[in-house]
Each structure stands twice: as structure tokens, then as C-alpha cells.
Amino acid sequence: MLSKGIRNQYFATICANLATLIYGLSIGWLSPNLKLLLSDETPLLTGRINASEAGWIGSIGTIGCVLAVLICGWVAEIAGRKAALMLIGIAQLASWVVVLFAQDLTMIYTFRILGGFAGGGTFSVIPLFVSEISEDKIRGTLGAILSITCNMGILLGFLLCYYLDYFTVVYIALACCIFYSGGCMFLPESPQYLFNKEKKERAIEALRFYRGEAENESSKFISEVARFKEANGNATPKDSKRRVQLHIKDLLNKPTLKGILICVIVMMIHPMSGSVPLITYTESIFRESGSDLSPSTCSIIVAAIGLVGSYVSSVTVDKAGRKVLLVISCLGCAIFSATMGTYKFLSVLGVDLEYFKWIPVTTLSGMVFITAIGIGIVPFIIMPEILEPRVRGFVISWCLLEFHAVAFLVVKYFPTVVERFGLYPIMWFFSCCCIAAVLFVIFYVPETKGKSFEEITESLDSEKKTVPKRTSLDV
């Protein structure tokens, strides 16, 4: 049976990740309802939308994502992780209220921007919050719940939108938003954040909740409190004032610089793996393969595969380790991208592929699964683990901006490049990127499974001797 502290950590993680589920629901809402808005049965009083407007509905959420990375990251550092979580809840509630009363295209755009804001916020704040409340032995498992809830939300969105009417889905989403905000309201703040802000009494109370400790604390709990106090308690008043503002010299030490480089590279793996454009153009790939399945069925299958992959990641990330999952995921994406490229190359050459029409569908399904177990979630787990607390929020925000920018450019220019050069050269390029990522992960990324932040920092600084694990904190 799980201890009280573990149960509390799972409870807090699931509460926070309800926001990710709601974001996934908004993603799943898009595809079925775009068809509705394009039809004569549109709920908009201004009438049906055109193809260009549908394109804007699909892409305008990126604006909200970029704004969220900047605003939610700043709120998380100044007001706390809990305040940022509540801000995400407000944005989500507002987005679904807007779509409930939407009468024209402007309100649909507003819904998508607010939904994108909430999505960008979840991927910048929730990994940070979960990493800071988790014990070392389950930090990866709790971090992987982000991917599970997002894929579950996407699958739920497809199912609800295909089988329920327009307004019923909105009411369900609003109920989820209220439930999420109510749950987060009663969660204690991140103990690590409170220690960093010199709020030691509140930090100890929060840590007591997340470790399930009563007044008579265990030696392990006392040791963990002492570790936080040692890291934050020897600061002078001048140092405490500096904590509020980040200085350039905070970034100019070897472990921090190495951690930043790792974060920048691993966050580029996903958009440069080929999985993003393939998943974006799922429907056309199924159509080209000659599949008899309907687009709605194809979408549900892809979402279900992503959910299974997320679950596999959650149960293996703290057993196999982060590096193993990243290497397997990158190798898998390299193989699937190369396979897709070769299939299209042979098709261009006029080779009879009548008996190989299953390859695009299998490739896409494999890409969704292999992405979900590794590069789709592990970078979000690694980032808070390898960054020093003072620079963590700032660096994560900029890495997420980089991620959204690269993903946007890849998706935007993918059709143009395919039209000019064909699909196969770009898929082979993606495969080469994945091979390069495998080499980078093997030789440069440290394994963080089961390690404390101090031990990870030591492993990033080759000039220091690695500290042995603290027996007082061993499980």
C-alpha cells in the first residue's frame, strides 16, 4: 500500500494535470468542430466559415502558447507555482465560457488563443511544480502523468465531439475547469519555491503534506528539511534580495551552462524528429494509404495509441531511466521517418506498392507510440531536474519558446518543402536529426533517475567529485 506522502504527491499531480486533460480536450475539440463550423449547420450566427478562416482557427492558438510561456513563467517565479496554476484555470474557464456564447468568428479565435494560453501554461508550470513536490524515486513517474492526461484529453475530445452535441461537450469542459480550480485551491505551494523565498515555516508545512509527515517527523524528513535549509538558509539579506532578480553570472557556471545546453537540444528533438508534421497531417496520410477507415475513426485510433504510449512511459521512466527512453524513442523515430521516406521515394520511382499500402498507417501509428514513450514527455521531465532552482523558471520559459517556434516553423513550411522537393528527402533529413539526437543523448545527457538535485548537479560538473547518495534519504 502506498504511504500517505506518496498518495498526497499523486493527488497533487493529478489535480494539477487536470489542466492538461482540459487542454487535450480543446485539441480534440478542434478537428470535429471545424467540420461543423465549415458546414451549413454551424452554430455561429454569422454563418459558415471558409477554409482560410479554418486555417487561422487551427494555428492562432500558438499566440496564446507563446504568451503563456512568458506570463505564466513570470507568475510562477514571482507569485508562486500555485498562483500560476490558478491563472491557467482562469484562462481555461474563460475559454470555454467564450465558446459557449460564441456567435461569430472573433469569439472562436478568442477561445483558441485562451486555450493556447492554458496549454502553454500547463507545459511550463506543471512539470516545474510536479518536479519540486516529488520524491526522487517517483519523480519521473509523476512527471509522465502530464503526457497521459494530455493524450487522454485528446482521445476524450474526439469521442465526446463525435458522439455528443456541440453544447454538451462545452458544459462537460466547464465542469472540468471548475473541478480543477477547486482542487488546486487547496494544494500547498511547492516547498522548494517557499524555501527559495525564505518562507521556511510555510515550506516545512508544505513539505510535511507532500511527505505525509505528522509532528513527530522521521529522520528522513528532518534530513530533507536540513538539505533545503542548507541550500537556502545561509544567504545574507543581500543574497535574499538577489533571489528575486536573476543575474547573468547565475548562468555562467559549468553545471548550469551544460544543463542549459542539454535543455535546448532535447527540446528540439521532438519537432525535428518528423513526428510533429506527420501527426499534424494524419488524415491525409491515412487517405493516401488507401485506408477504408473514416477520418474520425483514424483520429480516435491515433489518440488511443498516443495514450498507450504515455502509459508505457509512466511505468518505465523510473525503472528503465530517462536516457534509455530517449534513445529508444529517437531510434524509433529515425527508423519510422526513414521508412516513410523510402516508401515515398519508391512511389515516385513508380515501383508497384500495392501490397505495401499498410506502411504509411503503420509508420504513423509507430511514430505516435514511440514519440509518446520518450521524446514527447521525457524532455519535460529532464528540464526541471538538471537546472539549478534559481535559473529553472527562466530557462524553462525560453526553452519552451524555442520549442513552440521550431514546431511552428516545421509545421508551417513542411507542405511547402514537400511540394518543392517531395516528401522523401525531408523524411530522410528528420531521420538523420534523430540519429544525431541519439548520439547526443548517449554521450552528453546524464541519467537523472532516482537522483537528488544535488547529485544531478555534481554529475554535470566533471571537475567535481560525485557525492555519494545520502543514506538518510534512501527509500
Secondary structure, DSSP 4 states (H G I P E B T S, - for coil): ---HHHHHHHHHHHHHHHHHHHHHHHHHHHHHHHHHHHSTT-S-TT----HHHHHHHHHTHHHHHHHHHHHHHHHHHHT-HHHHHHHHHHHHHHHHHHHHT--SHHHHHHHHHHHHHHHHHHHHHHHHHHHHHS-GGGHHHHHHHHHHHHHHHHHHHHHHHHHS-HHHHHHHHHHHHHHHHHHHHTSPPPHHHHHHTT-HHHHHHHHHHHHT--SS--HHHHHHHHHHHHHHTT--HHHHHHTTS--GGGT-SHHHHHHHHHHHHHHHHTTTSSHHHHHHTHHHHHHHTT--S-HHHHHHHHHHHHHHHHHHHHHHTTTT-HHHHHHHHHHHHHHHHHHHHHHHHHHHTT---GGGTHHHHHHHHHHHHHHHHTTTTHHHHHHHHHS-HHHHHHHHHHHHHHHHHHHHHHHHHHHHHHHHH-HHHHHHHHHHHHHHHHHHHHHHPPP-TT--HHHHHHHH-TTSPPPPPPGGG--
